Amino acid sequence: MVLESAVIRPLELARDSPIAERLVDYWIQIVRGEYLEIPSLLLTRGQVQRFWGLDGSLCDRVLEALIKAGFLLRTPGGFVRAGQTVE
């Protein structure tokens, strides 16, 4: 039995609402933690989205924040990998 109505869909939240920002911050920490745990992790955007069960908008916001911070890098082949600062 799937309870889709119980799922909070970030697309339905105002982009700059406090709840949406906390949700993005939460997922930034989750994704960052996985890349710290597995520095060789190399995923496409779609794989990131499926791996953590994120919708497209939330996935994009999380990845862009981590890329902008220099924590993740986007490869020419479309993959996302840990940046040089990850140890």
C-alpha positions as a printed NumPy array, in Angstrom:
array([[  0.   ,   0.   ,   0.   ],
       [  1.462,   3.353,  -1.063],
       [  0.555,   6.493,   0.844],
       [  1.473,   9.122,  -1.697],
       [ -0.668,  11.762,  -0.003],
       [  1.575,  11.545,   3.069],
       [  4.673,  12.506,   1.074],
       [  5.74 ,  16.14 ,   1.155],
       [  6.517,  17.132,  -2.382],
       [  9.059,  19.99 ,  -2.436],
       [  7.697,  21.266,  -5.742],
       [  4.482,  22.124,  -3.921],
       [  6.352,  24.266,  -1.387],
       [  7.196,  27.88 ,  -2.061],
       [ 10.809,  27.898,  -3.252],
       [ 12.015,  30.282,  -0.545],
       [  9.759,  29.138,   2.279],
       [ 11.449,  28.258,   5.576],
       [ 10.262,  24.658,   5.254],
       [ 11.697,  24.307,   1.75 ],
       [ 15.021,  25.782,   2.872],
       [ 15.23 ,  23.388,   5.834],
       [ 14.432,  20.487,   3.518],
       [ 17.207,  21.524,   1.124],
       [ 19.649,  21.955,   4.025],
       [ 18.73 ,  18.519,   5.37 ],
       [ 19.374,  16.829,   2.012],
       [ 22.598,  18.763,   1.493],
       [ 23.901,  17.208,   4.711],
       [ 22.721,  13.714,   3.703],
       [ 24.298,  13.861,   0.234],
       [ 27.464,  15.474,   1.59 ],
       [ 27.763,  12.719,   4.205],
       [ 27.527,   9.994,   1.579],
       [ 30.24 ,  11.61 ,  -0.549],
       [ 32.442,  11.912,   2.552],
       [ 31.808,   8.248,   3.321],
       [ 32.458,   7.177,  -0.285],
       [ 34.772,   9.786,  -1.889],
       [ 34.944,   7.817,  -5.153],
       [ 31.161,   8.054,  -5.635],
       [ 30.418,   9.061,  -9.221],
       [ 26.743,   9.568, -10.07 ],
       [ 24.664,  11.26 , -12.735],
       [ 21.934,  13.685, -11.717],
       [ 19.341,  10.973, -12.391],
       [ 21.225,   8.498, -10.228],
       [ 21.44 ,  11.03 ,  -7.405],
       [ 17.715,  11.624,  -7.716],
       [ 16.883,   7.895,  -7.613],
       [ 19.48 ,   6.982,  -4.957],
       [ 18.021,   9.4  ,  -2.406],
       [ 14.443,   9.455,  -3.704],
       [ 14.489,  13.188,  -4.464],
       [ 12.209,  14.975,  -6.872],
       [ 13.862,  16.868,  -9.722],
       [ 13.645,  20.332,  -8.195],
       [ 15.028,  19.287,  -4.818],
       [ 17.793,  17.255,  -6.46 ],
       [ 18.843,  20.251,  -8.566],
       [ 18.894,  22.59 ,  -5.579],
       [ 20.961,  20.191,  -3.472],
       [ 23.473,  19.491,  -6.237],
       [ 23.816,  23.14 ,  -7.197],
       [ 24.441,  24.145,  -3.575],
       [ 27.15 ,  21.501,  -3.174],
       [ 28.731,  22.391,  -6.524],
       [ 28.648,  26.118,  -5.753],
       [ 30.343,  25.403,  -2.406],
       [ 33.07 ,  23.477,  -4.251],
       [ 32.249,  20.265,  -2.435],
       [ 31.052,  18.52 ,  -5.593],
       [ 32.23 ,  18.875,  -9.176],
       [ 30.328,  18.166, -12.394],
       [ 32.376,  16.188, -14.912],
       [ 32.242,  16.818, -18.68 ],
       [ 30.439,  13.46 , -18.979],
       [ 27.571,  14.649, -16.794],
       [ 28.588,  12.918, -13.594],
       [ 28.845,  14.502, -10.151],
       [ 31.848,  13.622,  -8.032],
       [ 33.484,  14.844,  -4.856],
       [ 35.719,  17.874,  -5.232],
       [ 39.41 ,  17.963,  -4.394],
       [ 38.723,  19.167,  -0.841],
       [ 37.032,  15.91 ,   0.2  ],
       [ 39.343,  13.758,   2.314]])
